[in-house]
């Protein structure tokens, strides 16, 4: 018999003024698979209590720190089964480890950690835990991204030759005195990468997810254009993939006129595709020598992979929150299987800790290459 009880969810970080915490909570609710029952929502006790109260949590399950939460929830008969970690990067390792060691599943925001040393330790912690680890590279949850991946896997484009991906924003074009900017530009909290870690990892993950290619080497040119900024706010990266394909990645947070301009283009010997995150319900497919074809979410030509993660009829826009919710829904499917003592279904495509490690290797390689004036370097 299937066990369809909502999964008891806790959250670390994501207090009252945190953007991404609200996104995670909405995504977890969309399909009715999770119920938020506990939280350590801020490192400031007063704010943690106020944030939990605002969400209607039981006062006894509003915690001042994640360690106390992990210890007590693991002992409760109705304790949390999974935790969402939505803190700045430097807290990811300690928080995730505290829950993994107690058998509580982890759903963690990207990038994996702030340092490579912590990433390696977290991989070991996940390997020795019975709990699952899910990384929220949410853009992989869009239906037409799943469709593009399926089309490439079945050979619609032929052998892949070129991968072009970019993620351009403008919100850090000048000094911004806001919380989100402060920690993202602080190496002690963000890690080695600025734009490369914050949005470059998304672009790299998306390109790898859709193309199915493994990155072998890269040459990077990183800049910190804003005076006094310690981390990169712009990066140009050339990429060499296993099998001979070539690619380019541009990520920037200082490109005026760009909001969340994540764009992916992949070209093979028989055709190409193009997708843009700000219009995620459309995918352009161009077989070589033929007119361009506009594929739409839920429309004619929808593949099985896209249909599985489509919630509403064609023509009704689905976007960022639904794509994010797909990661939570697949996490729920995996956790439900684990709860039942069954194998995790092999058709789930949520990002794993291995994807997180690849993202860390990407950032580290970008920094290493740029410090060597763009020298070609291997990952890892």
C-alpha positions, 0 to 999 in steps of 0.5 A: 500500500502506498503511503501518501501522508505529507512529508514532515518538513523543517527549514533552516534559514528562510526567515521573514526577509529572506527571498529564497525561503519563501520560494522553497515554502511555496514550491514545497506546498504546490503539490501538497507533498510536504507540511512545514512543521519546524524551523530554525529560521534565523541565526538571530533568536528573536528573528527566528522566533518571530519568523516561526510565529508568522508561519504558524509553527508550534512554538515548541518547534521553533528553534534558535539554532539548527543543531538543537533542531536536528537533535530534538526533531530526530528524537520526536515520534512525529519529528521532521523527515526532511529539512530544507536548507536555505541559508548563505553558502557557508552554513550549508555544510554544518547544517546538512551534516547535522541532519544527515547524521541523524537520518533526516533527508536534506533538500539544500539550496545551491551551491553545495557549500562555500569551500571545496574542503566542506564539499568533500566532507559533505559528500562523505557525510551523505555517502555514510548516511541513510538519508537522501540529499537533493540539491535545488538546481530548480531550472532543471524542473521546467517541462521544456528543459526536460523535453530538450534533454529527452530530444537530445538523448534520443538523437534529434540533434545528432552528435552535439557540437556546440553548447552556449549558455548565459545567465545575465543579471544587472542587480549588482551593477553598482554597490547595493546595501541590501542583505542579499548583496552583502553575503553574496559578495562576501568570500567568507559567506559565499565562497570563492565564486561571486557570479560564478557561484551564484548564477554561473553554477545554475548555467553550468548545471543546466547546460550539463543536464540538457546536453548530457555532456561531461565538462573536461576542461575550461578557460575562464576570465573573471572580473570584479568590475565594481570597485572594492568588490572581492568576488567576481561579478562577471565571467566568460568561460570557454569549455571543452566537453568529453567527446569533442563538443565545445562551449561558452558560458557567460554569467554576469550580475553587472549587465544593465537591462538583464533581470534573470536572463538564463538562456541555453542554445545547443547545436548538433550535426542535425539541428539546434535548440534554444530556450530562455528562462524568462519565456520558459513555455517555449522551445525553439527547435531547428532541424538543419535545412528546415524552418524553425519550429516553436514547441510549447509546453503541453502543446503538439510534440510534447515528450513524455519527460515534459508531460510528466512535469506539466501541471496545467493545460497548454497556454496557461503559463507555468514558470519559476515556482512550478519548476522549483516545485518539480524538484520538491515533487521528485524529492517527495517521490524519492522520500516516499519510496525510502519511507516504504523501504523501496528503491528510489524510482530511476526516472527521477531527475532531481539534482544530487550531491554529485551535481553539487560537487561538479558545481563546486569543481566548476567554480574552483576551476574558473577561479584557478584558470582566471588567476593563471590568465585564462589558462586551460585547466581540468576540473577536479 
